Amino acid sequence: MPDLLSIPFLISAVVACIAGMVRGFAGFGAAMLMTPVFSALYGPAVGIALCLLLEIAVALPLLPRVVRLVDWRRIGMLLVAAAIGVPFGNLTLTWADPEPMRWAISAIVLGAVIMLASGWRFSGRPGTATTLTAGATSGFLNGLSGMAGPPIAFYYLAGEDPAARVRANLTTYFVFVDLFAIAAFASRDLIGWSVGAHGLLLAPAVIAGGLLGERLFPLASERFYRRLALLLLVCVAVGSLLL
């Protein structure tokens, strides 16, 4: 049981609240903030497991108000393709040098940001092949580096959906991805009672942040939402080089 007045726990609570606000507003980005801090405070195994638990905690109160906007057919295709891509990412991780892989991932994400910032968009609605490619790439990167977000964020931001639908689909997709990851961690006994108790104590902070972010979302314009999403992707690209 963590000491609620200890410096590490207080730092974790503040970071969880800020990350929850980002997730509640944008639909993604919480892991980018929590994972490096939690890993530094508690070690990578505990830090990542704790992050996954809090990602689910922050998303559950948000789901009832976004599910009506979700395109379930596309979400289903993305998840099936992601499940196929994960083992290939894990296989690559076993033989690839991690340093050049981090640089490659960072370059790809930054290239995608530049394309989106230039105003590039899909011509019409993304087809089946594009959807499956985005899902497989997300799964591959998740298996390789734990970063499932950038391909899916790019996929939705490059489409014609309004910000509310983009946020709804991102929120829902990452719930399923996080559940898959939690199942994988649990199967390897990486989520014990102590981690669960720690996550339960931090849950109010991340949920409060998520609800605040949700309240702020309707106040933002489409342009602000997309600019914030691009900034989050830039942070992911830079962060992948520092971790």
N, C-alpha and C positions, 0 to 999 in steps of 0.2 A: 504494500500500500504506500503510495508516494506521500511525502510530507507536503501538505497543501500550502505551507508558508515558505517552502524552500525556493531558492532562486531559480533552479531549473524548471520547477513546476510553474512558477509565476510567468517565466518567459514563455513556456509552452502554451499557457492559457492565453497570453496576449497574441502570440503568433496564430493560435487556433482561431481566435476571434477575427483577426484581420483576414486570414485565409478563408474563413467562412463567409465574410462579407464579399470577398472577391468571387467566391463560388456562387453565392446567392445572386449577385449582380450579373456576372458574365456567363455562368453555367459551367465554367472550367477554371483551372488555374490554382486551386487550393493546394494541390499536391506540390506544385512548384515552390510554394512558400513553406509548407510544413516539412517536407521530406528532408531538406538539407539541415534545418535547425534541429529537428527531432533526432536525426542520425548523429549529429554532432553531440547532442546532449546525452543520448541513451545508447548509441551504437547503431549501425545500419539495420540490423535485423529487427530490433525493437522499434526503431524509428519508422521504418517503412510499414511495419505491421500496424503501428499506432496511427499512422497517416491514413491507411486504408480504412480502419475502423471509423475514424472521424469523418472521412469522405462519405461514408454511408450515413453517418449520423446527421450530417448537415443536409444531405440530399432528401432524406425521407420527408421532412416537413414541407419541402418545396414541390415534391412530385404531384400532390393532389391538384395544384393550381396550374400545372404545365402539361399534364398528360393529354388534355383535350387538343393540344396543339401539335402533338407528336405524330410524325409520319412513321407508323409502326412497320410498314413494309420495308422502308429504307433502313430503319434501325435493325430489323431482323437480318437483312442482307449484310450490313456492316458487321454485325456480331458473328455471323457464320464465317465470314471471310477472316475476321480477326482471330477467331479460334484456330483457323488453319494456319495463319501466319505466325502465331506464337512459337510453335516448336522450331520453325526455321530460324527465328530470331535467337532462340536458345542455342541451336546448333552453331550458328555463326559466332555466338559469344564464346563457345568453347575453343575455337581455333583462331579467331581474329584478334589482332593487337588492339586493345581498347583505346589507345591514344589516337590513332588515325580515325577510328570509328567515331569518336567524340567530335573530332573536327569535321568529319563528313556529315554527321547529323546536324551539327550547328550550321554548316554551309547550306544544307538543304532547307532547313527551317528559315534561315535568313533570306534565301532565294525566294521561298514562298511568300514571305512578308513583302519583299520588294515587288513581286508580281501583284499582290493584293493592293499594295499602296499605290501602284501605278493605275489602278482602276480595272485590272483584268478580272473578268468574270466568265463563268461557263456560258456557252451559247445555248440558252434554253435550260431545261431541267437536266441534271446529270443522269446519264443512262446507267444501265445495269453494270456494264463493264467498268465504268468510272467508279461506281459505288463499291463494287467488289474490290477494286484496286485500292481504294481508300481504306477499306476495312482490313484488307490483308497487310497493307503497309503499317497501319496502326498496330495490328497484332504483332507484326515482325519487330517493330520498334519497342513494343511492350516486352517481348521476350528478350530483346537485345539489351535494353537499357531502362526498362520500366517507364518509358515515355510514350504512352499510347495517344496522348492528346494532340500533338501538332497536325498529323494528317487529317484527323476528323475535324479539327477547328478550321483548317484550310478548306476542307471539302464543303463545309456549310457556309463559311464566309465568302467563298467564291460563287455561291449560288445566288438565287434571286429571292430567297425567303427573307421576310422582315426579321428584325432583331428578336422579336418575341418568339418566333418559331425556331430561330437558330439557337437561342438560349434554351428553349424547351427540349429540343433534340439533343443538345450537348449534355444537359443535366441528366436526361434519361439514359443516354448511351453510357456515360461514365458510371452510373449506378451498376449496370450489368457488368461492365469491365472490372469494377472494384470487387463485386461479388465473386467473379471468377478468380481474381487474384487472392482474395481472402480464403477461398476454398483451397487454393494451391498452397498457401502459407499454412493453413490448418492441417493439411495432409502431411506436412513436414514438421508438425509440432512446433511451429514458429510463433503461434499465437496461444499463449498460456493464460492462466487465470490472472496473473499479475498485469499482463498487457491489457487484458480485457477490463480489469478494474481501473487501470490508469486511463484507458479510453473513456470509460463511463464517467470518471471525474472531470475529464476535459470536455465531454460532450456538451454541457450547457454553454460553454464559451463559444464553441464552433457553431452551435445551433443559433445562438443569439446573433452572431455575426452574419450567418446565412439569412436570417429573417430581416435583419437590417438591410443587407444587400438587396433582398427581394423588394423591400419598400422603396429603395432608391432607384431601382430599375425603371419604373414608369416615368421618372423625372428626367431621364436621359434621352437625348435624341438618337436617331439611327446612326448619325455620323460619329457621335461620341462613343457609342457602343462599339462600333467597328474599330475606331482608333484605339480604344482600350484593349480590345481583343488582339490587335496587332502588337501593341506594347507588351502584352503578356507573352506573345509568341517570341518576341525579341528577347525577353527575359529568359525564356526557356532555352533559346539558342545560346545565349551567353552563359547561362547557368550550367549547361551541359559541358562546357569547357572548364568550369571551375570545380565541379564535383569529382 
